[in-house]
Amino acid sequence: MSGSKKMTLRVQSAEGTARVEALDTDATATLFERVYDSLRLTTYGFTLHKDRQRKEEITSSKSRQLRDYSLQHGDMLYLSPVNGAVLFDQPSTSQDTIIKAFEEPSEAGPSTAPTPAAPRQVNIEEDEVDLLLYKCPGTIQRQRDEKLCRHNSKGCCVHCSPLEPWDEGYLKEHNIKHMSFHSYLRKTKSGQFISLDEMSCKIKPGCKEHPPWPRGICSKCQPGAVTLNRQPYRHVDNVLVEHPALVERFLAYWRATGLQRLGLLYGRYEPHPDVPLGVRARVAALYEPPQRCGRDHLALDADPHERLLQQLAAGLGLRCVGWIFTDLLPDDRAKGTVKHLRGVDTHFLSAQECIMAGHYQNLHPNACRHASSGYFGSKFVTVCITGDSKKQVHLEGYQVSGQCQALVRDGVLLPTRDAPDLGYIRDSSSRQYVPDVYYKEKDEYGNEVGVSAKRVPVAYLLVDVPCGVAGAGCVPTFSPAATFPPANRALHHHLQTLRALHQHICAADTFLEAMSDLHVLLYLATNETLPLSLEALQPLLEAVARRDAAAADAWRQQPHFATLEQLARAAADADHDHDSPPRRARRADSEPSAGGAGGGGGAEGAGGAGEVWTCPLCTFHNAARHDACEMCAMPRSNAM
């Protein structure tokens, strides 16, 4: 065995090509066994030939070795069935089998599993909405046409038979721009096995044929060229905000400061009734992470409460479904109009915003049983609040394509400085190999041609997602009348304090309504006076999720919250007494006069010194009842 040579043989079959590792001293019977395992054949009724014309046959024998047939490393062998034998599993074409193929995978038994089930062995937890849509047949039912149908009410013809969920005529008639992701799955293989693989722009690791990059590269490890195509499907077909107060509360920061703002959308995914096999993102709450805002820029800071917020949302049956940001400039303050900045003539999303959306979508991948890695695409949505053609504030929803996710994940796509509608493709360097990126456009003759360019229009990477606000009949998850200030706002009257908590509870009709606010629940767990643990908040979270007023009132009597509520009441009473004019007058009269002055002058001098505090940022003198500077909005806690 000392003279044995290891080699890799390629075996071409009707279902594809496989690579088989072997030694030149192995028996040919061993080669047949490895081919059987590599291609997952159902029988040994096949032959191997060295040529495509099938003249030089390799027979299965335990005495003959591979070197007897002069096989070399990298040779191609051709597989063919014997006497019409069925070598691969044949999928059924019946409608029941098609539906069953998209249902939950059944537990594997002792028998041999079919070949298509191999990539599904990845242990993933799919979303509930996906599990529900897998069980739906997805066909579009049509009523009997009185003019065209010639049969009775129990019959069926081409004019009234159900349509497939990807039917182009139906989608165009109902103004649906993209088919749903589940419709795309049904259309791709329609009952057969589907293998979804995400695009990669990185060199495949582990290649031993040459030195590592940049000293060498080969066709085996080199990523292929990328041709940008408009994605025909979308993972989320609609974004629904549960009530207008959610957006108005978010816009209050921009109206107060004129600075742009970013927030995270928390909600759930549900089937969309208006799109065949569609998914809708229902937004129930909006959280503003720590950030530095400007009139034309945003910068996010680290959020120490990110994990706690996710746990609170999970206790309410919610999850982060997207992100939202403003791009507003006032046009006429008297009329309340804003400038129209985005559109066909300018851009819908800038390259930097596309990169941010791709980053968020990579952080929230979509679990899919048909993907070899267990994940494919993302349901994370992007919502932009900007001015429309009528100069009114409106919502625009988007997602970026899977190609954009790959370009962002591999660090290939960069923003441009002068053109927001163009993205720049990074140049190859000694640290990173970047494949060629093409996109298609029409030449002077009207033909579509591939164009290789470093500056790529980001319109090829976008997928439109309709966005709107629910009507009056929608029952919201949280109270629309919430008055508690949102987190991470360093503005006067926007600070989360015990006094604000007391005022919020008193303003609500019921205790359950007061607690039906994500910002209130987060403040209960993060306040500096008496933070409540997740175990203590769990009964309240269940009561809010079930809308159980009795359970919420019972939790209110618990010692931990009763103490916090008493502290909040005391803080509110102290502030009320402090702001009372008679109290200030009595305090001034009781203090001694300064410097031997008369009684009137002493009272005035003591009141002026004790009732103000100085902001260290702008040196403005503020009244003691204010929690933030009236001039620059610096919180008093930072000033102290």
Solvent accessible surface area in square Angstrom, and as a share of the most:
residue,aa,sasa,rsa
1,M,168,0.75
2,S,125,0.81
3,G,52,0.50
4,S,29,0.18
5,K,143,0.61
6,K,147,0.62
7,M,7,0.03
8,T,22,0.13
9,L,0,0.00
10,R,89,0.33
11,V,0,0.00
12,Q,56,0.25
13,S,15,0.10
14,A,102,0.79
15,E,118,0.53
16,G,35,0.33
17,T,76,0.44
18,A,17,0.13
19,R,157,0.57
20,V,4,0.02
21,E,90,0.40
22,A,4,0.03
23,L,55,0.27
24,D,16,0.08
25,T,24,0.14
26,D,23,0.12
27,A,22,0.17
28,T,0,0.00
29,A,16,0.12
30,T,39,0.23
31,L,1,0.01
32,F,14,0.06
33,E,88,0.40
34,R,92,0.34
35,V,1,0.00
36,Y,54,0.21
37,D,95,0.49
38,S,48,0.31
39,L,22,0.11
40,R,129,0.47
41,L,9,0.04
42,T,66,0.38
43,T,46,0.27
44,Y,120,0.46
45,G,23,0.22
46,F,7,0.03
47,T,28,0.16
48,L,0,0.00
49,H,16,0.07
50,K,60,0.25
51,D,30,0.16
52,R,141,0.51
53,Q,125,0.56
54,R,117,0.43
55,K,164,0.70
56,E,94,0.42
57,E,79,0.35
58,I,1,0.00
59,T,64,0.37
60,S,67,0.43
61,S,28,0.18
62,K,179,0.76
63,S,97,0.62
64,R,104,0.38
65,Q,66,0.29
66,L,0,0.00
67,R,112,0.41
68,D,76,0.39
69,Y,30,0.11
70,S,75,0.48
71,L,7,0.03
72,Q,115,0.51
73,H,110,0.49
74,G,28,0.27
75,D,45,0.23
76,M,43,0.19
77,L,0,0.00
78,Y,27,0.10
79,L,9,0.05
80,S,14,0.09
81,P,71,0.44
82,V,59,0.34
83,N,153,0.78
84,G,65,0.63
85,A,32,0.25
86,V,89,0.51
87,L,10,0.05
88,F,26,0.11
89,D,61,0.32
90,Q,132,0.59
91,P,67,0.42
92,S,55,0.36
93,T,126,0.73
94,S,55,0.35
95,Q,92,0.41
96,D,113,0.59
97,T,46,0.27
98,I,32,0.16
99,I,33,0.17
100,K,144,0.61
101,A,26,0.21
102,F,3,0.01
103,E,62,0.28
104,E,85,0.38
105,P,79,0.50
106,S,101,0.65
107,E,168,0.75
108,A,86,0.67
109,G,48,0.46
110,P,151,0.95
111,S,90,0.58
112,T,134,0.78
113,A,59,0.46
114,P,76,0.47
115,T,45,0.26
116,P,44,0.28
117,A,34,0.26
118,A,25,0.19
119,P,38,0.24
120,R,63,0.23
121,Q,151,0.67
122,V,63,0.36
123,N,153,0.78
124,I,40,0.20
125,E,156,0.70
126,E,21,0.09
127,D,26,0.13
128,E,148,0.66
129,V,7,0.04
130,D,5,0.03
131,L,50,0.25
132,L,92,0.46
133,L,7,0.03
134,Y,3,0.01
135,K,104,0.44
136,C,43,0.26
137,P,67,0.42
138,G,13,0.12
139,T,39,0.22
140,I,22,0.11
141,Q,128,0.57
142,R,84,0.31
143,Q,160,0.71
144,R,84,0.31
145,D,51,0.27
146,E,134,0.60
147,K,164,0.69
148,L,94,0.47
149,C,3,0.02
150,R,207,0.75
151,H,41,0.18
152,N,104,0.53
153,S,103,0.66
154,K,193,0.82
155,G,31,0.30
156,C,83,0.50
157,C,38,0.22
158,V,119,0.69
159,H,78,0.35
160,C,11,0.06
161,S,34,0.22
162,P,63,0.39
163,L,38,0.19
164,E,82,0.37
165,P,3,0.02
166,W,50,0.17
167,D,42,0.22
168,E,135,0.60
169,G,49,0.47
170,Y,43,0.16
171,L,16,0.08
172,K,173,0.73
173,E,138,0.62
174,H,96,0.43
175,N,140,0.72
176,I,18,0.09
177,K,140,0.60
178,H,23,0.10
179,M,20,0.09
180,S,2,0.01
181,F,11,0.04
182,H,3,0.01
183,S,1,0.00
184,Y,53,0.20
185,L,0,0.00
186,R,11,0.04
187,K,90,0.38
188,T,59,0.34
189,K,93,0.40
190,S,55,0.35
191,G,10,0.09
192,Q,91,0.40
193,F,54,0.22
194,I,3,0.02
195,S,63,0.40
196,L,14,0.07
197,D,96,0.50
198,E,71,0.32
199,M,50,0.22
200,S,65,0.42
201,C,0,0.00
202,K,113,0.48
203,I,47,0.24
204,K,130,0.55
205,P,131,0.82
206,G,68,0.65
207,C,38,0.23
208,K,193,0.82
209,E,112,0.50
210,H,41,0.18
211,P,65,0.41
212,P,90,0.56
213,W,73,0.26
214,P,74,0.46
215,R,179,0.65
216,G,15,0.14
217,I,55,0.28
218,C,32,0.19
219,S,103,0.67
220,K,112,0.47
221,C,3,0.02
222,Q,73,0.32
223,P,12,0.07
224,G,56,0.53
225,A,68,0.53
226,V,6,0.03
227,T,50,0.29
228,L,1,0.01
229,N,78,0.40
230,R,146,0.53
231,Q,22,0.10
232,P,72,0.45
233,Y,16,0.06
234,R,7,0.03
235,H,11,0.05
236,V,0,0.00
237,D,2,0.01
238,N,26,0.13
239,V,0,0.00
240,L,27,0.13
241,V,7,0.04
242,E,3,0.02
243,H,17,0.07
244,P,80,0.50
245,A,36,0.28
246,L,15,0.07
247,V,15,0.09
248,E,84,0.38
249,R,51,0.19
250,F,3,0.01
251,L,3,0.01
252,A,35,0.27
253,Y,20,0.07
254,W,27,0.09
255,R,133,0.48
256,A,67,0.52
257,T,35,0.20
258,G,20,0.19
259,L,45,0.22
260,Q,8,0.04
261,R,4,0.02
262,L,7,0.03
263,G,0,0.00
264,L,26,0.13
265,L,4,0.02
266,Y,5,0.02
267,G,0,0.00
268,R,74,0.27
269,Y,26,0.10
270,E,35,0.16
271,P,54,0.34
272,H,20,0.09
273,P,103,0.65
274,D,99,0.51
275,V,13,0.08
276,P,19,0.12
277,L,15,0.07
278,G,1,0.01
279,V,4,0.02
280,R,43,0.16
281,A,0,0.00
282,R,36,0.13
283,V,0,0.00
284,A,1,0.00
285,A,4,0.03
286,L,10,0.05
287,Y,2,0.01
288,E,3,0.01
289,P,9,0.06
290,P,25,0.16
291,Q,22,0.10
292,R,148,0.54
293,C,26,0.15
294,G,6,0.06
295,R,149,0.54
296,D,129,0.67
297,H,107,0.48
298,L,54,0.27
299,A,33,0.26
300,L,64,0.32
301,D,60,0.31
302,A,95,0.74
303,D,28,0.15
304,P,110,0.69
305,H,67,0.30
306,E,91,0.41
307,R,178,0.65
308,L,39,0.19
309,L,2,0.01
310,Q,87,0.39
311,Q,70,0.31
312,L,0,0.00
313,A,1,0.01
314,A,70,0.54
315,G,26,0.25
316,L,7,0.04
317,G,51,0.49
318,L,8,0.04
319,R,98,0.36
320,C,18,0.11
321,V,0,0.00
322,G,0,0.00
323,W,6,0.02
324,I,4,0.02
325,F,9,0.04
326,T,4,0.03
327,D,32,0.16
328,L,0,0.00
329,L,69,0.34
330,P,45,0.28
331,D,62,0.32
332,D,48,0.25
333,R,196,0.72
334,A,102,0.79
335,K,160,0.68
336,G,53,0.51
337,T,18,0.11
338,V,4,0.02
339,K,88,0.37
340,H,86,0.38
341,L,52,0.26
342,R,9,0.03
343,G,15,0.14
344,V,132,0.76
345,D,145,0.75
346,T,72,0.42
347,H,34,0.15
348,F,78,0.32
349,L,1,0.00
350,S,16,0.11
351,A,1,0.01
352,Q,97,0.43
353,E,31,0.14
354,C,0,0.00
355,I,27,0.14
356,M,49,0.22
357,A,1,0.01
358,G,0,0.00
359,H,83,0.37
360,Y,22,0.08
361,Q,3,0.01
362,N,40,0.20
363,L,103,0.51
364,H,57,0.25
365,P,61,0.38
366,N,6,0.03
367,A,10,0.08
368,C,1,0.01
369,R,10,0.04
370,H,4,0.02
371,A,1,0.01
372,S,55,0.35
373,S,71,0.46
374,G,1,0.01
375,Y,94,0.36
376,F,27,0.11
377,G,4,0.04
378,S,0,0.00
379,K,11,0.05
380,F,3,0.01
381,V,0,0.00
382,T,1,0.00
383,V,3,0.02
384,C,0,0.00
385,I,0,0.00
386,T,0,0.00
387,G,0,0.00
388,D,33,0.17
389,S,90,0.58
390,K,160,0.68
391,K,84,0.36
392,Q,88,0.39
393,V,53,0.30
394,H,55,0.25
395,L,27,0.14
396,E,30,0.13
397,G,6,0.05
398,Y,10,0.04
399,Q,5,0.02
400,V,5,0.03
401,S,2,0.01
402,G,31,0.30
403,Q,40,0.18
404,C,0,0.00
405,Q,8,0.04
406,A,1,0.00
407,L,1,0.00
408,V,23,0.13
409,R,100,0.36
410,D,11,0.05
411,G,27,0.26
412,V,0,0.00
413,L,6,0.03
414,L,54,0.27
415,P,57,0.36
416,T,26,0.15
417,R,240,0.88
418,D,110,0.57
419,A,18,0.14
420,P,62,0.39
421,D,54,0.28
422,L,39,0.19
423,G,0,0.00
424,Y,69,0.26
425,I,2,0.01
426,R,86,0.31
427,D,71,0.37
428,S,56,0.36
429,S,57,0.37
430,S,76,0.49
431,R,229,0.84
432,Q,46,0.21
433,Y,37,0.14
434,V,9,0.05
435,P,4,0.03
436,D,83,0.43
437,V,5,0.03
438,Y,69,0.26
439,Y,23,0.09
440,K,92,0.39
441,E,79,0.36
442,K,141,0.60
443,D,44,0.23
444,E,144,0.64
445,Y,171,0.65
446,G,45,0.43
447,N,85,0.44
448,E,117,0.53
449,V,59,0.34
450,G,52,0.50
451,V,38,0.22
452,S,68,0.44
453,A,31,0.24
454,K,89,0.38
455,R,99,0.36
456,V,2,0.01
457,P,33,0.21
458,V,4,0.03
459,A,41,0.32
460,Y,30,0.11
461,L,2,0.01
462,L,21,0.11
463,V,1,0.01
464,D,50,0.26
465,V,3,0.02
466,P,65,0.41
467,C,30,0.18
468,G,28,0.27
469,V,62,0.36
470,A,13,0.10
471,G,59,0.57
472,A,114,0.88
473,G,76,0.73
474,C,30,0.18
475,V,100,0.58
476,P,26,0.17
477,T,17,0.10
478,F,11,0.05
479,S,15,0.10
480,P,65,0.41
481,A,69,0.54
482,A,19,0.15
483,T,91,0.53
484,F,2,0.01
485,P,16,0.10
486,P,7,0.04
487,A,10,0.08
488,N,64,0.33
489,R,8,0.03
490,A,54,0.42
491,L,20,0.10
492,H,50,0.22
493,H,151,0.67
494,H,33,0.15
495,L,37,0.18
496,Q,47,0.21
497,T,41,0.24
498,L,25,0.13
499,R,69,0.25
500,A,17,0.13
501,L,0,0.00
502,H,35,0.16
503,Q,95,0.42
504,H,7,0.03
505,I,17,0.08
506,C,87,0.52
507,A,72,0.56
508,A,22,0.17
509,D,127,0.66
510,T,74,0.43
511,F,8,0.03
512,L,23,0.11
513,E,48,0.22
514,A,0,0.00
515,M,0,0.00
516,S,11,0.07
517,D,6,0.03
518,L,2,0.01
519,H,9,0.04
520,V,0,0.00
521,L,0,0.00
522,L,5,0.02
523,Y,19,0.07
524,L,0,0.00
525,A,12,0.09
526,T,35,0.20
527,N,6,0.03
528,E,176,0.79
529,T,74,0.43
530,L,57,0.28
531,P,75,0.47
532,L,11,0.05
533,S,60,0.39
534,L,49,0.24
535,E,137,0.61
536,A,22,0.17
537,L,0,0.00
538,Q,71,0.31
539,P,66,0.42
540,L,0,0.00
541,L,1,0.01
542,E,73,0.33
543,A,0,0.00
544,V,4,0.02
545,A,53,0.41
546,R,143,0.52
547,R,122,0.45
548,D,47,0.24
549,A,45,0.35
550,A,76,0.59
551,A,32,0.25
552,A,0,0.00
553,D,67,0.35
554,A,60,0.47
555,W,9,0.03
556,R,70,0.25
557,Q,135,0.60
558,Q,75,0.33
559,P,100,0.63
560,H,59,0.27
561,F,0,0.00
562,A,43,0.34
563,T,69,0.40
564,L,0,0.00
565,E,16,0.07
566,Q,99,0.44
567,L,69,0.35
568,A,1,0.00
569,R,90,0.33
570,A,50,0.39
571,A,31,0.24
572,A,13,0.10
573,D,73,0.38
574,A,60,0.46
575,D,49,0.25
576,H,130,0.58
577,D,59,0.31
578,H,52,0.23
579,D,37,0.19
580,S,30,0.20
581,P,89,0.56
582,P,76,0.48
583,R,100,0.37
584,R,77,0.28
585,A,54,0.42
586,R,145,0.53
587,R,81,0.29
588,A,19,0.14
589,D,111,0.58
590,S,89,0.57
591,E,69,0.31
592,P,116,0.73
593,S,48,0.31
594,A,70,0.55
595,G,89,0.86
596,G,76,0.73
597,A,52,0.41
598,G,52,0.50
599,G,63,0.61
600,G,61,0.58
601,G,43,0.41
602,G,1,0.01
603,A,24,0.19
604,E,135,0.60
605,G,40,0.38
606,A,22,0.17
607,G,24,0.23
608,G,44,0.43
609,A,82,0.64
610,G,56,0.54
611,E,35,0.16
612,V,64,0.37
613,W,21,0.07
614,T,67,0.39
615,C,0,0.00
616,P,88,0.55
617,L,116,0.58
618,C,45,0.27
619,T,94,0.54
620,F,71,0.30
621,H,117,0.52
622,N,1,0.00
623,A,26,0.20
624,A,14,0.11
625,R,119,0.44
626,H,21,0.09
627,D,57,0.30
628,A,0,0.00
629,C,1,0.01
630,E,97,0.44
631,M,127,0.57
632,C,46,0.27
633,A,23,0.18
634,M,46,0.20
635,P,18,0.12
636,R,65,0.24
637,S,90,0.58
638,N,103,0.53
639,A,23,0.18
640,M,161,0.72
